[in-house]
Amino acid sequence: MKIYQKELILTPKKRGFHIITNIVVQSIPELKQINVGMLQVFIKHTSASLTINENADPTVRQDFESHFNKTVPENAPFYMHTYEGSDDMPAHIKASLLGASVQIPITDGELNLGIWQGIYLCEHRNHSNSRSIVITAFGN
């Protein structure tokens, strides 16, 4: 079995949902050496997350942001963790709902995503710093 791992630092993104599929693929050219395997992408943060969804229509990403802001609002009176700003606790909740990693099959050296699927970086803070992701590809 072949195993390749890279840590990648993503430039700061504004709050919202950002497609990073091409960044991930370009950062691990060893993907081409795997016929059958898996790619795991893991984010090393508690106020941002990863998910897979629509990669063509940008309004889907806008709707995600709107929905999550309504579902997990800022300034809720029951939040106790508020010293990092009104967006911090909601960011932690959103990150837990979406998750810290995604896994994608690798087939013949390429990600085996559906035609309309892409990897999203979900930035939940108003003012974020760079984000670190760990990319691990393994298989035969």
RAMOMO-V315462 format. One record per helix or strand. SS is the DSSP state (2 for helix, 1 for strand). FROM is the first residue (numbers start at 0). LEN is the number of residues. If there is no record, write none. Layout:
BEGIN
ss: <SS/SS>
from: <FROM/FROM>
len: <LEN/LEN>
END
This chain:
BEGIN
ss: <1/1/2/2/1/1/2/2/1/1/1/1>
from: <1/15/20/28/35/47/57/87/100/109/116/130>
len: <9/4/7/5/8/7/14/11/7/2/7/9>
END
